[in-house]
Amino acid sequence: MTDVSATDPPTHAGAFAAARSLWSDLAAHWRRPRAPGAPLWPLWLALAVLGFAMLDDVSLAFDAEEAHSAARLDSGIVDVFQIVTRAGQSDWLFACSILTLIYALYRRDAAASRLARARYGVLASRAFYLISVQAFSGLLSQVIKHLVGRARPRLIDELGPWHFDLFSLKAVLASFPSGHTISVFAAAASLSFFVPPKWSAAVFFALALPVAASRLIIGAHYPSDVLAGVFIGLGSALAVARVFARRKIAFTLEGDAVLPEPRGNVL
């Protein structure tokens, strides 16, 4: 790897060398034999059955009533939540993760001590995990949306709350699930893995809740769409973390544990 002092400004050559070094590290981890982990398909299956039952109950009990209530809300309230809902857009979440990765690469390559290099390497691997979660959850969201083809609440008077047009590519028929909710809850769950024990991870979920609520208030989704987004966001973060943990990237996985443990320390 290029030897760059801590006081020299980063160069393009140094950036490429840092990127190659990180990629080599990740590739080496990925080629390792996977660490053993408990098979989780019975748990996933049980959670899927429970989740579908909850979605069905929520949809029958609340979807139609909430959609009609949201349509009658004061325009000032809706305008406020139009701003709140932008926090659930995946583009800025991707941008923050990518910038963090680039920053960690620069600092890792320029670090003067092995300890500093190791800490920035940990930060880079965590940023890569966050990017992977957003990519996986975003792709899953789009696939499900266009497979299901549920009409959005604005069409409730024409089509009713349970109209589905399978394999549709129209945005107005992409209500289920809520992509914004998936993004913010995937991000909240991902970040919660790295919170030190003395801190509370609840703050991330407290920040995600207003975004989920905004999707209802502005009339973009039904309650069941948002609840499905919560489930998929949380599940995506856990699934990707376990895949990474079995290759000792950003996480480790002990025995039959369900939740992986973060590797290293950036503080």
C-alpha positions as CSV (number, residue, x, y, z in Angstrom):
1,M,0.0,0.0,0.0
2,T,1.2,3.5,-0.7
3,D,3.0,5.1,2.3
4,V,1.3,8.4,2.9
5,S,2.2,10.5,6.0
6,A,-0.6,11.8,8.2
7,T,0.3,15.4,7.3
8,D,0.3,15.0,3.5
9,P,-2.9,15.8,1.7
10,P,-4.7,12.9,0.0
11,T,-3.9,12.4,-3.6
12,H,-5.7,10.6,-6.4
13,A,-3.0,7.9,-6.4
14,G,-3.4,7.6,-2.6
15,A,-7.2,7.3,-2.9
16,F,-7.0,4.6,-5.5
17,A,-4.4,2.7,-3.4
18,A,-6.6,3.0,-0.3
19,A,-9.6,1.7,-2.3
20,R,-7.6,-1.2,-3.7
21,S,-6.4,-2.0,-0.2
22,L,-9.9,-2.0,1.2
23,W,-11.2,-4.1,-1.7
24,S,-8.4,-6.6,-1.2
25,D,-9.3,-6.9,2.5
26,L,-12.9,-7.4,1.8
27,A,-12.2,-9.9,-0.9
28,A,-9.9,-11.8,1.5
29,H,-12.7,-11.9,4.1
30,W,-15.3,-13.0,1.5
31,R,-13.1,-15.9,0.3
32,R,-12.7,-17.3,3.8
33,P,-14.9,-20.3,4.8
34,R,-18.1,-19.0,6.3
35,A,-18.3,-19.2,10.1
36,P,-20.9,-21.6,11.3
37,G,-24.2,-20.1,12.3
38,A,-27.5,-21.4,13.5
39,P,-30.0,-22.1,10.7
40,L,-32.7,-19.4,11.0
41,W,-35.2,-20.5,8.4
42,P,-37.7,-21.8,11.1
43,L,-37.5,-18.4,12.8
44,W,-37.8,-16.5,9.5
45,L,-40.8,-18.6,8.5
46,A,-42.5,-18.1,11.9
47,L,-41.9,-14.3,11.7
48,A,-43.2,-14.2,8.1
49,V,-46.4,-16.0,9.1
50,L,-46.8,-13.7,12.1
51,G,-46.0,-10.6,10.0
52,F,-48.6,-11.5,7.3
53,A,-51.2,-12.1,9.9
54,M,-50.5,-8.7,11.5
55,L,-50.6,-7.0,8.1
56,D,-53.9,-8.6,7.2
57,D,-55.4,-7.5,10.5
58,V,-54.0,-3.9,10.2
59,S,-55.2,-3.6,6.7
60,L,-58.8,-4.7,7.4
61,A,-59.0,-2.6,10.5
62,F,-57.3,0.6,9.6
63,D,-56.4,1.1,5.9
64,A,-59.6,2.4,4.5
65,E,-60.4,4.6,7.5
66,E,-56.9,6.1,7.7
67,A,-56.8,6.9,4.0
68,H,-60.1,8.8,4.2
69,S,-58.9,10.6,7.4
70,A,-55.6,11.6,5.7
71,A,-57.5,13.1,2.8
72,R,-59.4,15.4,5.1
73,L,-56.3,16.8,6.9
74,D,-55.5,20.5,6.9
75,S,-53.1,21.4,4.0
76,G,-50.7,23.1,6.4
77,I,-50.1,19.8,8.3
78,V,-49.6,17.9,5.1
79,D,-47.1,20.5,3.9
80,V,-45.1,20.1,7.1
81,F,-44.9,16.3,6.7
82,Q,-44.1,16.7,3.0
83,I,-40.8,18.0,4.4
84,V,-40.4,15.3,7.0
85,T,-41.0,12.6,4.5
86,R,-37.9,13.6,2.5
87,A,-35.7,12.2,5.3
88,G,-36.8,8.7,4.1
89,Q,-35.3,9.2,0.7
90,S,-32.5,6.6,0.2
91,D,-30.3,9.0,-1.9
92,W,-29.1,11.0,1.1
93,L,-28.7,7.8,3.1
94,F,-26.5,6.4,0.4
95,A,-24.6,9.7,0.1
96,C,-23.8,9.8,3.8
97,S,-22.6,6.2,3.8
98,I,-20.5,6.7,0.7
99,L,-18.9,9.9,2.1
100,T,-18.2,8.1,5.3
101,L,-16.5,5.2,3.4
102,I,-14.4,7.7,1.4
103,Y,-13.4,9.6,4.5
104,A,-12.4,6.3,6.3
105,L,-10.4,5.2,3.3
106,Y,-8.4,8.5,3.2
107,R,-7.8,8.5,6.9
108,R,-6.9,4.8,7.0
109,D,-4.3,5.3,4.2
110,A,-2.8,8.3,5.9
111,A,-2.8,7.0,9.5
112,A,0.5,7.0,11.3
113,S,-0.2,4.2,13.7
114,R,-1.5,0.6,13.3
115,L,-4.2,1.4,15.9
116,A,-5.5,4.4,13.9
117,R,-5.4,2.3,10.7
118,A,-7.4,-0.4,12.4
119,R,-10.0,2.0,13.6
120,Y,-10.5,3.6,10.3
121,G,-10.6,0.2,8.7
122,V,-13.5,-0.7,11.1
123,L,-15.3,2.6,10.1
124,A,-14.8,1.7,6.4
125,S,-16.3,-1.8,6.9
126,R,-19.3,-0.4,8.8
127,A,-19.9,2.2,6.1
128,F,-19.7,-0.6,3.5
129,Y,-22.3,-2.5,5.5
130,L,-24.6,0.5,5.6
131,I,-24.3,0.9,1.8
132,S,-25.0,-2.8,1.3
133,V,-28.1,-2.7,3.5
134,Q,-29.5,0.3,1.7
135,A,-28.8,-1.4,-1.7
136,F,-30.4,-4.7,-0.7
137,S,-33.5,-3.2,1.0
138,G,-34.0,-0.7,-1.8
139,L,-33.9,-3.4,-4.4
140,L,-36.2,-5.7,-2.4
141,S,-38.6,-2.8,-2.0
142,Q,-38.8,-2.1,-5.8
143,V,-39.2,-5.8,-6.6
144,I,-42.1,-6.3,-4.2
145,K,-43.8,-3.0,-5.1
146,H,-44.0,-3.9,-8.8
147,L,-44.8,-7.5,-8.2
148,V,-47.8,-6.6,-5.9
149,G,-49.0,-3.5,-7.7
150,R,-51.2,-2.1,-5.0
151,A,-53.1,1.1,-5.8
152,R,-52.2,4.1,-3.7
153,P,-54.7,5.8,-1.3
154,R,-55.4,8.6,-3.8
155,L,-57.3,5.9,-5.9
156,I,-59.3,4.6,-3.0
157,D,-62.6,6.1,-4.2
158,E,-62.1,4.6,-7.7
159,L,-60.6,1.3,-6.9
160,G,-61.0,0.7,-3.2
161,P,-58.3,0.0,-0.6
162,W,-57.4,-3.5,-1.8
163,H,-56.8,-3.2,-5.5
164,F,-53.8,-5.0,-6.9
165,D,-52.4,-5.0,-10.4
166,L,-49.7,-7.6,-10.4
167,F,-46.4,-6.8,-12.3
168,S,-47.3,-3.1,-12.7
169,L,-44.6,-0.6,-13.3
170,K,-46.8,2.5,-12.6
171,A,-45.8,4.6,-9.5
172,V,-49.5,5.1,-8.6
173,L,-49.7,1.3,-8.3
174,A,-46.7,0.9,-6.1
175,S,-48.2,1.5,-2.6
176,F,-47.1,-1.8,-1.0
177,P,-44.6,-1.6,0.8
178,S,-43.5,1.9,1.8
179,G,-40.0,2.4,0.4
180,H,-39.3,5.4,2.6
181,T,-40.2,3.4,5.7
182,I,-38.0,0.6,4.6
183,S,-35.0,2.9,4.1
184,V,-35.3,4.7,7.4
185,F,-35.9,1.6,9.5
186,A,-33.1,-0.3,7.7
187,A,-30.8,2.6,8.5
188,A,-32.0,2.8,12.1
189,A,-31.5,-0.9,12.6
190,S,-28.1,-0.9,11.0
191,L,-26.9,2.0,13.1
192,S,-28.3,0.4,16.3
193,F,-25.8,-2.5,15.9
194,F,-22.9,-0.1,16.5
195,V,-24.2,1.9,19.4
196,P,-22.0,1.6,22.5
197,P,-23.7,-0.2,25.4
198,K,-23.9,3.0,27.5
199,W,-25.9,4.7,24.7
200,S,-29.5,4.0,23.7
201,A,-30.2,2.8,20.1
202,A,-33.8,3.9,20.6
203,V,-33.0,7.4,19.3
204,F,-32.5,6.0,15.8
205,F,-36.0,4.4,15.8
206,A,-37.5,7.6,17.4
207,L,-36.1,9.5,14.4
208,A,-37.5,6.9,11.9
209,L,-41.0,7.0,13.3
210,P,-42.0,10.5,12.1
211,V,-40.9,9.5,8.6
212,A,-43.1,6.4,8.7
213,A,-46.0,8.5,10.0
214,S,-45.5,11.1,7.2
215,R,-46.2,8.5,4.6
216,L,-49.7,8.1,6.0
217,I,-50.3,11.8,6.6
218,I,-49.4,12.9,3.0
219,G,-51.6,10.1,1.6
220,A,-48.8,8.1,-0.1
221,H,-49.5,4.8,1.7
222,Y,-51.9,2.8,3.8
223,P,-51.0,1.7,7.4
224,S,-50.3,-1.9,6.3
225,D,-47.8,-0.6,3.6
226,V,-45.9,1.3,6.4
227,L,-46.0,-1.7,8.7
228,A,-44.6,-3.9,6.0
229,G,-41.9,-1.3,5.4
230,V,-40.9,-1.5,9.1
231,F,-40.7,-5.3,8.9
232,I,-38.7,-5.4,5.7
233,G,-36.3,-2.6,6.9
234,L,-35.5,-4.4,10.1
235,G,-35.2,-7.8,8.4
236,S,-32.9,-6.4,5.7
237,A,-30.5,-5.0,8.3
238,L,-30.4,-8.3,10.2
239,A,-30.1,-10.5,7.1
240,V,-27.2,-8.5,5.7
241,A,-25.5,-8.3,9.1
242,R,-25.6,-12.0,9.4
243,V,-24.1,-12.5,5.9
244,F,-21.3,-10.1,6.8
245,A,-20.8,-11.7,10.2
246,R,-20.3,-15.2,8.8
247,R,-17.4,-13.7,6.8
248,K,-16.1,-11.6,9.7
249,I,-16.8,-8.3,7.9
250,A,-17.9,-5.6,10.4
251,F,-19.5,-8.3,12.6
252,T,-18.9,-11.6,14.3
253,L,-21.4,-14.3,15.0
254,E,-21.1,-16.5,18.0
255,G,-22.6,-20.0,18.0
256,D,-26.4,-20.1,17.8
257,A,-26.8,-16.3,18.4
258,V,-29.4,-14.6,16.3
259,L,-27.9,-11.1,16.5
260,P,-24.3,-10.6,15.4
261,E,-21.9,-8.5,17.4
262,P,-19.9,-5.6,15.9
263,R,-16.2,-6.0,15.3
264,G,-13.6,-3.5,16.5
265,N,-14.0,0.0,17.8
266,V,-13.9,3.4,16.2
267,L,-13.7,5.4,19.4
